[in-house]
Amino acid sequence: MNSKAKYEYYELRTILSTFSAVIILGIIILSTGYILEIVIMQIFGILVVIFGFYLLASNFLGMYSLLKDSKQNKDILERIVAELDLKGNEQILDVGSGRGRISILLAKNIKDGKVTGIDTKNVLQIANENAAVEGVIERVEFLSGNVLAIPFENDTFDYVTCAGVFNHLKENQIIPALTEIKRVLKSNGTFMLFEMVKGMRGFLIYNPLGYRKLKTRNEWRKIARNSGFSESNSFEDRGRVVYLFKKNNITFKGGKS
């Protein structure tokens, strides 16, 4: 068993290989253009190479600055826990838990409650190993699941946390995802949304297509409000915004029961 938890970005190899392939493709086009003395091909090859390096640099910035084990990231995570104002006996769901960084931190701050993290199957084993290393394996559980079909009954959790998931959803999936979160939250439960918003930081980190999908701070407020939540607090950290939304006390009809 590992002596230290591993929270690094688990899609790093895929990202590096994909964007490196873009650079290699650009070099091939550029070289072919020089061999055939086709100027347009040379220019296109240069643009492809530049774009490939931009993709690598932007993703490196995102992974290194936002995921590394730094004081800034520890501070923001500790503030999230403080803002949740845990009593110690809560039932918490962490949607898109990844390797368990937030789930495990929350588990460290409850004594009689439980944290459940859901994500794709390929990270569950590492998340459980991290929980064992951090000494909270008895208070946290990681299961296969996603935000569009949360595998729990209505009114199950006091808190639902979700970091870095919604910006990867399709536009027509956002409202159904929020509806699922509202469904599994108890009356007056709290939903924590943690996402990058539109701004310079998001522009540097996301590729052009990804940046177009980012929403402004007020857009997230409006979407949450229209989905049956009311904002209780929010704060920003390096282009990311942490929102705390309360589930409105309206009886939810439908869904799992």
N, C-alpha and C positions, 0 to 999 in steps of 0.2 A: 504493500500500500504506500502511496505517496506520502512524504512527510510534510508537504506543503500543498495547499489547494491550488488548482490551476484554473484561472478564470479567463485566459486569453481568448481572443476571438476565434471561434471554432471553424469559421469558413475562410481562414487566412490562406490556406493552400489553394483553394478554388479561385479566390480573388487574384492572387499573385499569378497563377498559371494563366487565367483568362486574360488579364490585362497585359501580361508579358507576351501572350500570343498576338495581341493587337500591335505591340511594338515590333515584333518579329515580322508580322505581315507588312507593316509600313516599311521596314528595312528592305524586304524583298521587292516591294513595289518600287521603292526609291532606286535600288540597285538595277532593277530591270529597266527603269527609265533612263538611267545613265548608259547602260549597255546599248539600248536601242536609240538613244539620243532623242527621247520623247520628253519635252519639257513639262507638259501637262502631267505626265505620269510621275515625274520627279517631284513636282510641287505637291501632288496628291500624296505621294509617299511620305514627304516631310510632314504634311498635316496629320497623317495617320500616326506617325511616330510621336509627334508632339501630343496628340490626343491620348495616346497610350500612356505616356509619362504623366500627363495630367491626371488620368484615372488612378495610376499607382500612387501619385503624390497625395491626391485628395483622400483616398482610402487610408493611406498611412497616417495622415493627419487625424482622421476620424478614429482609427483604432488606437493610435498611440496616445493621443491627448485625452480621449474620452474613456478608454478602457484600461489604461495602465494603472498600476498600483501606486498612485501619487497622492500627495496630501490633499490636493484639490478634489480629487474624486472621492477620497475618504470623507472629506468635509461635507460634500453634497449628499452622500449616502447617509451620513450621521444626521444631517439636517432633515432628511426625509423621515427617518425614524422618529426624530423629535417632534416633527409636525404631526405625525400620525397619533402621537400621545397614547401609546399603547399601555394598557393596564396589566397585561400579562396572561390573560385567559382568552384572547381572541382567536377566532378561526379566520385565517388569512389565505387568500388565493393569489398566487403570483403567476400572471399569464405571460407566456413567452419567457420562461425562467432561465433559459440558456443553461449555463454551467452552474447556476445557483447563487450568484453573488448576492443579489437582493434577498432572495428567499432565505439564505443562510444568515444574513445579517438580521433579518426580522426574527428568525428563530432564536437568535442569541438574546433577543429582547423580550421573549415571552417565557413564562415558566410552566403554565398550565394549559396553554393554548396549542395550536398546531398551524404550521404553514404548509400549504400544498402548492407545488410548482407544476405547471403543465407546459409541455413543449414537444418538439418532434422526438422520435425515439432515439435518434443518433446522439443525443446529448444526455440522456437520462442516466447512463452508467457513470459518466464523469461527474455529473451533478451529485449523485449519491456518494461517490468517492470523496468529493469535496466536503460534503456534509459530515462524513465520518471523520475526516481529517480535522474539521473545525469543531468536532465534539457535539453536534446538534442532531445527529441522525435519528434520535428518538422523538424529535419535535418537528421534523420536516419530512415531506414525502414528495417524490417526483413521479409524475404520471404522464403518459402520452395523451395529448389533447391539444385543441386550438381554440382560439377566441370565437370562432364562428359556431362551434358546437361544444360548449363547455360541459363536461360529463358530470354535472352535479344537479341536484334538485333546486327548486326555487328557495330563496331566502336562507341560504346555507352559510354565507360568509359575512363577517363583520367588516372586513376590508378586502378590496381587490386592488392589486397593484399591477401595472402594465407599463413596461419601459421599452421603447424602441420597437414597438410592434405595429402601431397604427400607420406609420409612414410607409410601411411595406404592403399595406392592404390596397386592394383596388377601391376606387371611389364608391362603387356600389356595395362594398362589404363593410364600410365604416359604421353605418347605422345598424345593420344586423349585429355587428360585433358589440356595439354599445348596448343594444337591446339584451344580448346574452349576459353581459356583465351586470346590467341592472336586474335581470331576472334572478341571478344567484346571490345578489346582495340582500342582506336583511334590511328591514325597514329602517330608514335613516342611516344605512351603512355608508361607508366612505370608499370612493374610487379614486385611486392615485394614477394619473396619466403623466408620463414622463417622455417628452418628445422634442426633437429638434424642430425649430420653427424657421420661417423664412427670414433671411438676414445674411450678412456677410459670412458668418461662420458656416451656415448651411450651404452657401454658394461654394465655399472652398472645399467642403467635405463631399458634397453630393455631385454626381455627374449632372449635366444639363437636364436630362430626362427626369432624374431623381429629384432635382431641385424644383422642377415644375410641380411636383406632387406635394411639396411641403406647404403647410398652411401657416397663416399668421396666428399670432397669439389670440386675437379676437375671433378668428374663424373657429378655432377649437372651442372657445367659450360658447359660441352660438350653436355649434353642432351638439355639444353636450347638453346645453339647455333645451334644445329641441328634442333630445332623446330622453328627457325626464330627470335631468340632474341639475343641481344648483351649485355654483362655485362657492367654496368656503375660504379658499386661500390659493395663492400661486406665487412662485418666485422663479427667477431666471438664473441660469448658470452657463456661461459660455455658449450662448446660442440655443441652449435647451431650456425648456420651461417645465416645471413641475406644477401640475394642477391638483388640487384636492377638491373633488366634487362629492356632494351629498346626494344620495338617492332620495328623490322626492317621495313623500308618504302617499303614494297612489298605489292601489292594489294592482298588481300585474296579472293580467289574464293571458293564459296560454302558456306555451313552453312545457318543459318537463315538470312533472308533479309526482 
